Amino acid sequence: MASRGLPLYLATLLTGLLECIGFAGVLFGWTSLLFVFKKEGYFAEPWEQNCSHSSNATGPPDSKAQDEKFSLIFTLASFMNNFMTFPTGYIFDRFKTTVARLIAIFLYTCATLIVAFTSADSALLLFLAMPMLAVGGILFLITNLQIGNLFGKHRSTIITLYNGAFDSSSVVFLIIKLLHERDISLRASFLFLSVCSVWHVGRTFFLMPRGHIPYPLPPNYSYGLAFVFQLRTRGSEGLCSRFGTRKEEKKTAEHETKELQSKEFLSPKEENSGPGQPQETQQEPQEQQQQQQEQCSFRSCVLSRRFVLHVVWLSTIQLWHYLFIGTLNSLLTSLAGNDSVQVSAFTNAFAITQFFGVLCAPWNGLLMDRLKQKYQKEAKKTGSSSSTAALCSTVPSLALTSLLCLGFILCASIPVIQLQYATFILQVVSRSFLYGCNAAFLTLAFPSEHFGKLFGLVMALSAVVSLLQFPLFKLSPQNIAVYVSMGLAILLTLAHPFLVYRECRPEKTKPSVTP
């Protein structure tokens, strides 16, 4: 990393972190915003609207129809948040950073303006606004994840940090709720979010590249405002030589990346074959490599047991998280006996714990990095594949995520409102582990050239499963059968890390073969 570009890189990093915390994942602060919508009488019957505006009752009237409409809005928005990862990722790959960010800004600005000018009479517009807000937010995250490429060996840490910031951005709706309680209108808050689009546009052109940030990073790499300045100060000859150098560096980086990827699928014994060895032993790894590349096609990855089990693992745990967030207001209202003051206090507590997702997420990456180093050292002694050792490092994280979610659902199923503080803590830790582990597993378990497609497909398939949260809500959020069925489903997800461990075990215990 060139020291000359360090101030620019740090400015991009910090503003990107602020963007993710302030805008990217605000949808998951839905519980806080839902409290404000109910107070404003959204989707309430006319007599309920009068009650919520003029009555001094301890809580709003219980309305199953109102809760169902809000649950359906969150179901659609969370579905779009995941399902659109695949097409938005394609847009980012095909049309590069600037176009993707301008689309994100357009969707986000339209969404905030719609919410700002809605009222109880036009509440149906929320069915349009919230999905647009979710898609704009996920595009902000996707375009910011490449910033990790600027910092070399700290790349994974920064990517994990940004994912944690995405989770923590739910605190924005808590701030809007607190401001609403101090007579700051919902319209004023969302108009402020709309005005912030000017900042997004400025950051797009001055602190982000037009294309993609390459990895590994070429020397003296610049972009944004610094790149424009260089264009003005350099002559046409210097500019041509600059672009020629960039093309050569890009080709070299691509060649090195392909070599590293091919080595990752070979055992240590195969990697050590050099020119001094017989011709047959040199050709054999090449033939094996060609066979492995044929076997590791995108279609074979999707149809593999490993991929199918991972989709089931992610979809099941994510479904429970979405169901919990979407029904939390109804759950707290029931446990608090319609006491709106107590419901408000617990809603605030939930939103505050969500903010600490940015601190929880890196721990999962640290766990996997340490285990990966340990297993790769063991792999050198036993002669097993380094890629298998790296895959084995995901097993504890997969199992721990499932166990955390089991504890989370157990606490949520006990009808004691004070116990929900523990539920909130387990929820934020489990969720921060879930998405970091998902990305790490796909990186280590499948060829890197398929990562973007596999990641988008996993999120899209899990989005389809997330639609089940609405029929589950119809069964009543406090129905014990829902908790039991979800608990059993999450218990079965432990089969995924167990089978991955069994797959790794034979190679780990396999003794080294001497030539």
Secondary structure, DSSP 8 states (H G I E B T S, - for coil): --GGGHHHHHHHHHHHHHHIIIIITGGGGHHHHHHHHHHTTTT--HHHHHHHHH---SS----HHHHHHHHHHHHHHHHHHHHTHHHHHHHHHHHHHHHHHHHHHHHHHHHHHHHHT--GGGGGGHHHHHHHHHHHHHHHHHHHHGGGGGGGGGHHHHHHHHHHHHHHTTHHHHHHHHHHHTT--HHHHHHHHHHTHHHHHHHHHHSS-SS---SS--TT---HHHHHHHHHHS-HHHHHHHHHHHHHHHHHHHHHHHHHHHHHTS-HHHHT--TTS-HHHHHHHHHHHHHHHHHT-HHHHHHSHHHHHHHHHHHHHHHHHHHHHHHHHHHHHHHTTT-HHHHHHHHHHHHHHHHTHHHHHHHHHHHHHHHHHHHHHHHHHHT--HHHHHHHTTHHHHHHHHHHHHHHHHHHHS--GGGHHHHHHHHHHHHHHHHHHHHHHHHHHS-GGGHHHHHHHHHHHHHHHHTTHHHHHHT-TT-HHHHHHHHHHHHHTTHHHHHHHHHHHHHHH------
